Amino acid sequence: MIQVVCAIIEHKGTVLITQRSSKMAQPLLWEFPGGKVEDGESETDALVREIQEELNLLIVPHKRLVPVTHTYSSSTIELIPYTCSLQSGNILLAEHQAYSWATIDTLLNFSWCPADIPIVEEYLQLKRMQL
């Protein structure tokens, strides 16, 4: 099983989501950005590194949400989400085709990667409980 971390980056009432490029697996679907945890690396260190590499952003991880195990045709991943805050940086897309700062109300309007769907649902439940 491949461990993958993803960041739910909250900023000014919105959340950063990214669209996979047409050349990636799960082409053109939306996801919370992140990447693989390398050997000997903590989940939060991997998350900070991946977001820096892929988006040129410095983030601060906060709360770990419920991991999702999902089997794609080629592999099984454990997707580990963290809510994060944006510390600094300007977005430069290294791998993705597009990004959006989405409001809570619009998150369900995107075509999500299958592994991200339960994370979107849990995140929305958490936000509703905070209202």
C-alpha positions as CSV (number, residue, x, y, z in Angstrom):
1,M,0.0,0.0,0.0
2,I,1.3,3.5,-0.9
3,Q,0.9,6.2,1.7
4,V,-0.1,9.5,0.2
5,V,-0.7,12.7,2.1
6,C,-3.0,15.5,1.0
7,A,-3.5,19.1,2.2
8,I,-6.8,20.8,2.7
9,I,-5.3,24.3,2.6
10,E,-7.7,26.8,4.1
11,H,-7.2,30.5,3.3
12,K,-9.7,33.4,3.7
13,G,-12.8,31.2,3.8
14,T,-11.7,29.1,0.8
15,V,-9.9,25.8,0.2
16,L,-7.2,25.1,-2.4
17,I,-8.0,22.3,-4.8
18,T,-6.0,21.2,-7.9
19,Q,-6.9,19.6,-11.2
20,R,-4.8,16.7,-12.5
21,S,-3.3,17.2,-15.9
22,S,-4.4,15.1,-18.9
23,K,-1.1,13.2,-18.7
24,M,-1.5,12.1,-15.1
25,A,-3.5,9.1,-13.8
26,Q,-7.1,10.1,-13.0
27,P,-6.8,12.8,-15.7
28,L,-8.6,16.1,-15.3
29,L,-10.1,15.1,-12.0
30,W,-9.8,17.4,-9.0
31,E,-8.0,16.6,-5.7
32,F,-6.6,18.0,-2.6
33,P,-2.9,18.5,-3.5
34,G,-0.2,16.3,-1.9
35,G,2.0,13.3,-2.7
36,K,3.7,10.1,-1.5
37,V,5.4,9.8,1.9
38,E,9.0,8.7,1.4
39,D,10.8,6.2,3.6
40,G,11.8,7.7,6.9
41,E,9.7,10.8,6.4
42,S,6.9,11.8,8.7
43,E,3.4,12.5,7.2
44,T,3.6,16.2,8.0
45,D,7.2,16.6,6.6
46,A,6.0,14.8,3.4
47,L,3.0,17.1,3.1
48,V,5.1,20.3,3.5
49,R,7.7,19.0,1.0
50,E,5.1,18.0,-1.6
51,I,3.2,21.3,-1.4
52,Q,6.4,23.2,-1.7
53,E,7.6,21.1,-4.7
54,E,4.2,21.0,-6.6
55,L,2.8,24.4,-5.8
56,N,5.6,26.6,-4.4
57,L,3.6,27.2,-1.2
58,L,4.7,27.0,2.4
59,I,1.9,25.5,4.6
60,V,1.4,24.5,8.2
61,P,-0.4,21.2,8.8
62,H,-2.9,21.2,11.6
63,K,-5.5,18.4,12.0
64,R,-5.2,14.9,10.7
65,L,-8.5,13.7,9.3
66,V,-9.6,10.0,8.7
67,P,-7.4,8.3,6.1
68,V,-9.0,6.7,3.1
69,T,-7.9,3.4,1.6
70,H,-8.7,3.3,-2.2
71,T,-7.8,0.7,-4.8
72,Y,-7.1,2.1,-8.3
73,S,-6.4,-0.3,-11.2
74,S,-2.7,-0.2,-10.7
75,S,-2.3,0.2,-6.9
76,T,-3.8,0.7,-3.5
77,I,-3.3,3.9,-1.7
78,E,-3.9,5.2,1.8
79,L,-4.8,8.8,1.4
80,I,-4.1,10.8,4.6
81,P,-5.7,14.2,4.8
82,Y,-4.6,17.2,6.9
83,T,-6.2,20.5,7.3
84,C,-3.5,23.2,6.8
85,S,-3.1,26.9,6.8
86,L,-1.2,28.8,4.1
87,Q,1.9,30.5,5.4
88,S,3.4,32.1,2.3
89,G,4.1,31.7,-1.4
90,N,2.6,32.3,-4.8
91,I,1.2,29.3,-6.6
92,L,3.3,27.9,-9.4
93,L,1.8,24.7,-10.9
94,A,4.6,22.1,-11.4
95,E,2.3,19.1,-12.1
96,H,-1.3,20.1,-12.2
97,Q,-3.3,21.7,-15.0
98,A,-5.3,24.1,-12.9
99,Y,-6.2,25.2,-9.3
100,S,-9.1,26.8,-7.6
101,W,-9.7,28.5,-4.3
102,A,-13.1,26.9,-3.7
103,T,-15.7,27.9,-1.1
104,I,-17.2,25.3,1.1
105,D,-20.5,25.6,-0.8
106,T,-18.9,24.8,-4.2
107,L,-16.7,21.8,-3.2
108,L,-19.3,19.2,-4.3
109,N,-19.5,20.9,-7.8
110,F,-16.1,19.5,-8.9
111,S,-15.4,16.1,-10.5
112,W,-13.2,14.6,-7.7
113,C,-10.7,11.7,-7.8
114,P,-12.5,8.7,-6.2
115,A,-10.1,8.6,-3.2
116,D,-10.8,12.3,-2.4
117,I,-14.6,12.0,-2.3
118,P,-14.8,10.6,1.3
119,I,-12.4,13.3,2.4
120,V,-14.5,16.1,0.9
121,E,-17.5,14.6,2.7
122,E,-15.8,14.4,6.1
123,Y,-14.4,17.9,5.7
124,L,-17.8,19.3,4.8
125,Q,-19.3,17.6,7.9
126,L,-16.6,19.1,10.1
127,K,-17.2,22.6,8.7
128,R,-21.0,22.3,9.2
129,M,-20.4,21.3,12.9
130,Q,-18.4,24.5,13.4
131,L,-21.2,26.7,12.2
